[in-house]
Amino acid sequence: MASARLIPAAASTNAAASACFFRTTPSLLSRRYSSLAAAPVTCVAAALSCGNSSLFGGKRVVVSPPLSKGRRSRVFTCSAIHNPQVQVQEEGKPETLDYRVFFVDGSGKKVSPWHDIRLQLGDGVFNFVVEIPKESSAKMEVATDEPFTPIKQDTKKGNLRYYPYNIHWNYGLLPQTWEDPSLANSDVEGAFGDNDPVDVVEIGETRRKIGEVLKVKPLAALAMIDEGELDWKIIAISLDDPKASLVNDVDDVEKHFPGTLAAIRDWFRDYKIPDGKPANKFGLGNKPANKDYALKVITETNESWAKLVKRTIPSGELSLV
């Protein structure tokens, strides 16, 4: 039996930790799930009467008031029904095919770092899940096709994958985002999404751990095109970094982290060349877009994720649990 151990992870706390804010309708919910227990752990969608709680599948849920007339919700998110504190649970040994990093809630129940960790925290702050710590080379990623989407080491032809050299920044994903492979982006050569959550490159000075959940603010976006697929890279910084208050947009990154944007672009452009593959390309004039554009990418991919989990578009082999 695989060994397992618990490692504390940062919490994606929120003042409304007991409520779900995924605005939808009871009819959509009933078509998707037969009961609350059938829904993804910690995420229940509901749109009932204003500000009231109601019973669904024998469980009480609380729903937020509807938006006032003329306002529109642009970001879909679910906060945990239970306390959203999460821990990391390792199963197996690192650098083996069986190694998995699961996330569990306060009750010990497995949750998905992709679906069940809140995306937006307000005031332009987002949760970021670390998959690959800086100055490491094992290609770790959320297993989007496995139940509860644990982090695992990627494989190719049955062998564990490594980058040809260390990555110099913390790397991971924005939860509750998805790059839709059926959606062509007219801004980026009509490229289609890569069927994964949106990637984040966190430029802070601290080397983080696999499974850490950080509060970050986006600063820029790179439109990488990998074998014809659009693979966004959101450049961000953790709020607890000493320089976080100094950087708020793409120009600030160049000022306070000189050369970093070019280094990130060049790293992702060239990392496949040692394996005999061509260099990756970048859209948007081969330059990083600003913060506003990065926020636009996050909003659009969050909306795509919302359609995915509501099953209004096919999920294919992706796990929605």
N, C-alpha and C positions, 0 to 999 in steps of 0.2 A: 504494500500500500504506500502511496506517495506521502511523504512527510508534509506537514503544514505548520506554518508558524505565523503569528499575527505581528504585524508591524504597524505602529500608529501612522496615520496619514493625516495631512492637513484637512481641515473640515471646510466644506462648502456651506457655511452657515448663512442663514437668512432670517429676517424678522418674521417671515411668514412660513416658518419651517413646517407647520402642520397643515398647510393648505396647498392645493394644486391650482396652478394658474394657466393651464392649457385650455384656452377658450375654444370650446366646440359645443356640440349639442348632445343631449341625452340619447337621441336616436342614433347618432354616429357611434356613441359609446356602446350602446346596446348591440349594435351590429358587429362591433369589433370584439367585445368581450361578453361572455355569459355571466360573469361575476367579477367582483373586485379581485378575487384570488387569481383569476385568469389573466389579469392585466400585468404588465411588466412591474416588477417589484418597485415600490415607492412612487409609482407614477399612475395617477388616476385622472382621467379627463372628465370634466363635467361642466355643464352650463345650466344652472338651476336658478332659483329665484335670487334676487339681489341680496348679497351679504349673508345668506342663510346657510345652515348646514342641512344635509339631507342624508338619508340612508341609501346605500347602494350595495347590494350583495351582503347585507347584514353589517356593513361597516359604515361608520359615519365619516363623511368627507365635508370639508368646508370649501366654499367657492368664493372667489373674489367678486365684488360688484361689477356690473357691466360698464363698459366705457361710456362716457357721456357722449351725447350726440355731436358728431363732427370730428371725434377723435377716433383713431384707428390703432389697434395693437399691431406692431410690426415684429415683435419678438415673441415666439412661443416658447414656453418653458414649463417644466414640472418641478416643483419642490417636493421633498420627501414627505410622505404621510407621517412616517416616524422621524425621529431626530436625524437630520442628514449627516451627522458625524459618520465618517467611514474609516475603516481600517483596511490595510493591505494584508492579504493572506497568501503566502507563497505555498505552492504545491510542487513537489519535485525539486530537482537540483538545477541551479543556474547553468546555462550553456549545455542543456540537454533537450532532446525533442519533447520531453514530457513536462518541462518547466512551464508553470503558469502562475501569473500574479492576479489573483481574484480580489474583488472589493466586497467587503461585507459591512452591513449597517450595524447599529448598536445592538440589535437583537441577534446578531450572528448570521443573518440571512444574506445570501449573495445578492449583489446588485450590479448593474451594468455601469461601467465608467463612461460609456458612450451615451446611454439613454437616460440614466437615472441621476446623474450629477447635473446640477443646474448650470445652464450656460451663463445667463446674465445676472449680475449682482447689483446693477444700478450704477448710475454716474459714470458710465463708460468703462466699467470694470467687469471682467469675465473670469470664469474658472478655466484653468488650463491643467490638463492631466499630463504629467511627465511620463513619457515612454522611454526615452533615451537620455541619460545624464550626459552633460558635456564632458569632453575628453574621454569618450568611450567609443567602441566601434561595433558592438553587437547590435544587430538591426532588430530592435524590439518594436512591437506594434500591437495594437488592440486587434484581437482575433474577431473580426466583424461577423464571421460565419459560425461562431461557437456560442452556446448559451452563456449568458452573462458577460459576453465579450471580454474575457480576461486578456491581460497583456502576455504575449509570448514572443519567442524569438522567431523571426521569419525564416522560412526554408526555401530552398530551390533544389529540385531533384532529390529530395530527402536529406539534404545537408543544411546545417545551420548557416545562416547568412551573416556576414560581417561586412561593414564598409571597408574599403581598402586603406583607410586612415581614420583617425579619430574625428568625430564631429566636435566642433569647438563651442557649441552652444547647447543649452538644454532644448530638447526637441520632444514634441508630443502633439496632442490634439485638443481642439475645442469640443467639449461635449455638446450633444444636441445640434450638431451640424452634419451636413451630408452633401457631397458634390455629386449631383444627379447625372448619371451617365447617359440619360436620354435628353439632356438639356444642353443645347449648343450656346456658347457664349459669344455674342456678336462682337464684344470688345476684344476678344482674344482669339482671333483667327477662326472663329466658329468652333473652337475646341469643345469637346464634351467632357463632363466631369469624370473623375477617376473612380467613383463608387466608394469613396472613403470619407471619413470625417475630415474637416479642415485641419491642416497641419499648422503648428506654431513653432517658431524659432524664438526662444526666450534668451535675451542677450545679457542678462544680469551676471554679476561676478561669481555667484555661488553655484557650486556643482550640486545639483539636486539628486533625489533618489527616484528610482522607478516607482511609479504609483503616487508620488506626491501630487497634491492638488493645490495649485497656486492661484492667487488672485493677481491677474495681470491687466495691463492696459495696452491695447493695440496701438502701434505707431506707424506701420507701413504694411504694404502687401506686395509680394512678388508673384507674378503670374507664370509659374513654370509649366512648360509643355513637355511632358514625359511620354515619348513614343505616341504622340498625337493626343494624349489625354491632358486635360487641365488639372493641375495639382497646385492649388494655392498654398503659399507660404506666408502666414501672417507673422510679421515681426512685432514682438511685444517685449515688455519688461515687467518683472514681478514688482508689486507695490512695496515689498520690503527691501528692495535693492537700494543701496545708498544714493544712486543717481536717479532713482525713479522720478523724483520731483523735478528734475532738470529736463526731462525728455517728454514731450507731449505730441510730437509729430515727426514726420520723416526728416525735416531739416535739423531738428534737435539731435537726432541720432548721429548724423554726420558731424555735428559740432562736438558732441560729448563722447561719441564712440567712433572717432575718425577711421575710415576705411572698413568699418564693420559691414555696411550694406553691400559693398562690392565683394567683400570676402564671402559673405553668405551666398550671394548670387554665383560667384565662381565655384564655390564648394559644390553646390547642387548642380551646377552646369557640368562639372567634370568628374563626379564621383563614379560614374559608370564606365568611363573610358578605360581604366585598367582591366575591365572585364571584356574588352573588345567591342563595346557598344558605342554608338555615337554620342556626342555631347547633347545634353538637354538644351532646349531653347526657352526663351522667355518672351512673353508678349508685352504689350503696353510700352513698346519702344525700348525693351530691354532694361527698363528702369523701375525702381520701386514706386508704387503709387502711395499717395499720402494717407493719413489717418482716416479721413472721411471715406475714401474709397475702400479702405480695409473694413470699416464698419458696414459699408454697403455689402461687401462680400459676406461678412458674418451674418447679416440680416437675411440675405437671399438664401444662403445655405442652411440657415436655421429654418426658413420656411420650407425648403425642400425636405429637411428632416421631418418636419411636422406632417407633411403629406405622406412620407414614408411610413411613419408609425401609425398614422390613421388608415394606412393601407389603401389610400386613394391612387397610389401608383404601385406597380409590382415591386416586391422586395427581393425576388430571386432567392439566392442562397444566404442573404443577410439575416442575422439573428435579430429579432425585435424584442428579445427578452433580456 
